Amino acid sequence: MAKKEILTLRIKTLIIIFLLIISLTFLLFNKTGLTRYYQVKKEKEDLYKLKEQKQKELDELKYREQVLQNPNSKEALQIFEKIAREKYEMARPEEEVIKIKEK
């Protein structure tokens, strides 16, 4: 009898361990499991960061638009000068333009 009881106990233990492994696997890897949860959480954080970045860009563009409404202001002239230097490679008469080639 003792051998039968030990065998039955081992079988019950193995069944419980097997069911536990299956349950954990299901919880971790199904469509709504923990791994998917962490993927969605990471995507959400990335989207919030992107939103903040785009909001800063939008605020900067709104500021520039507001400044450029008065083209004779000092700030507007600085923006025009920056655009002329960067986009059109212009310089003042006393300045020398140095171009650096990137590899």
DOGUTOR-777068 format. One record per residue (C-alpha): residue in one letter; z, x, y. Coordinates in steps of 0.02 Angstrom, whole numbers, plus 50000, padded with zeros to 5 digits. Layout:
DOGUTOR-777068
AZXY;...
***
This chain:
DOGUTOR-777068
M500005000050000;A500405013850122;K498635020950109;K497885003850141;E498975001150294;I498535018450364;L496685015150332;T496804998050417;L497705005750566;R496375019350583;I494985006350575;K495834995850709;T496065011350818;L494235016250798;I493674998650840;I494744998450997;I494095015551051;F492295010151017;L492514994151118;L493335003951259;I491875016151265;I490615001951267;S491574992951404;L491695008551513;T489855012251487;F489404994551538;L490524995351693;L489795011851748;F487945010051713;N487414991851729;K486484984951881;T488094981051974;G489144995151902;L490095008951988;T488645021151996;R487575008152083;Y489025004052199;Y489155022152255;Q487265023352279;V487265007952389;K488785014252484;K487905030852519;E486325021752575;K487375010852691;E488195026152770;D486485034352793;L485825018652875;Y487305017952994;K487005036053043;L485155032453070;K485605017253174;E486755027653284;Q485405040853306;K484085027953352;Q485305019553472;K485585036153561;E483705038653573;L483495021153642;D484875023953770;E484035040153825;L482355031353844;K483135017153943;Y483975029954056;R482315039054082;E481445022654119;Q482775018254247;V482645035454328;L480755034954332;Q480785018354426;N481085029254580;P479865043854558;N480505053054712;S482275055154647;K482915072254596;E483165066954414;A481395059854402;L480675076054469;Q481665085754338;I480965074654200;F479185076854268;E479435095654275;K480095096154096;I478605086154033;A477395097154130;R478165113054059;E478325107353878;K476805096453853;Y475535104153971;E476205122053971;M476265122554159;A477305134754262;R477735138154442;P476655151054532;E477985164754522;E478355161754338;E477515169454188;V477225159054031;I477625167453866;K477005159053708;I477875162153543;K476905158653385;E477895151353243;K477515156653065;
***
